Amino acid sequence: MDMFVTTADPELEPPVIMVNTVLSLMAVDYPGMAHKLAVYVSDDACSPLTFFALSEAAKFAQLWVPFCRKHNIQVRAPFRYFSPTAEQPPSAGGGSNSPEFQQEWKHIKVYKHLL
């Protein structure tokens, strides 16, 4: 399954919004499609800022996507999931707030702030 995200102006369409869209799409867990999903970004502005944002997002995705799938996270956009009011992790999809989940949540939240 192919997903296309388009952007044309990094000032009108901030890269953080585009990156969250891409990360959300990558974390979607369609039955039988997880390894067949391809996300393409078309940047008509050829913005270095957009390229850099996507490069950093690719690093973060290595943690984010498995975390979402493992814990059945429903809010897959990191900027929504880690909103400023989210000091404590929301429950995992299965209602689990195990120590393992809490530890992974903290690790990913810290990593996200380093980007």
N, C-alpha and C positions, 0 to 999 in steps of 0.2 A: 504494500500500500504506500503510495506516494503522497506526501503533504507538501504544499508550497506556501511559503510565507514571503510576501513581497513588502518592500520598503523603498522609498524614493528620496526621503529627506530626513536626515538625522535630527534636525531641529523640530520638525513637525511631528515626526514619529520617533520619539526617543529610543535609542538602542536598548535601554533597560526593559521597555515594554515589548519590543521585538524578541529579546532574549527570553523573557518570561513566557512568551507565546511558544517559542521553539522548545524550551524545557518542558512546558506543559504537554506539548504534542509528543515529545520523546518519552514521557513518563506514562502516557496512556497505555493501558494493558488490554488490548483487544485480544480475545481468545484466539490463540493460534497465530497471531500476527506480530507478536512482540519482536521477533527477530527478522521480520519482513518489512518493517516500517522504515521508510526513508523520508527525512525531512530536508527540503531544499529551501534555501533563502536566495531570493533575487533582490539584489541591492542596486537599483538603477542609478543611485548617486555615487556608487563606488567609494563609499565613505571609509576612510581608515579607522574612524571611531567605531563604526558598525563591525568592521572586520575584527578589531581588537576585542570588542564585546563578545562576539561569537567565539573567538579563540578562548577567552576566559570561561565562557559558558560551556564549551566542550569539556574543559577540565572539571568544572563543577558537576556536569552531567554524569560523570563516572561515579559520583557518590549519590547524586539526587535520584537518578532513575532507578537504581536497585533499591534504594530506601523506599521510594514510593510503591514499588511493586511488592517488596517484602512485607510492608506494613499496610498495604491496601489504602494508601493515602488518597483521599478524594479531592482535596484542594491541591492541585499539582503545580500551580504557579508559585514559585518560591517567594515572590514579594507579597503574595496574599497569605501563604502558609506561615511565613515568618513576619507577620505584620508587627508594627511597634508595640502593640498590646499583647503579643504572644510571648510573654515571659516564661510561661509554662507550656509544654507541648500539648497540642490538641491530642485527644485519644487517637490511636491508630485505628484504621478502618474496622478491625475486628474488636475494638474496644479495649485493646491491650495497652496498658501503661507499664509494662514490665521494665525492670532495671536496664535490660538490654536496649529496649526502645528509647528510654530516656537518655542513655549514654550516646546512642547513635544520633538522636535529635540534637543534643548539645554539640556534638562533633560537627555535624553538617551546618548548624547555625553559625558556629565560629568560623568555619571554612567560608561560608557565604559572605561573611563580613570582611574577610581578607581579600575578596575579589575586587 
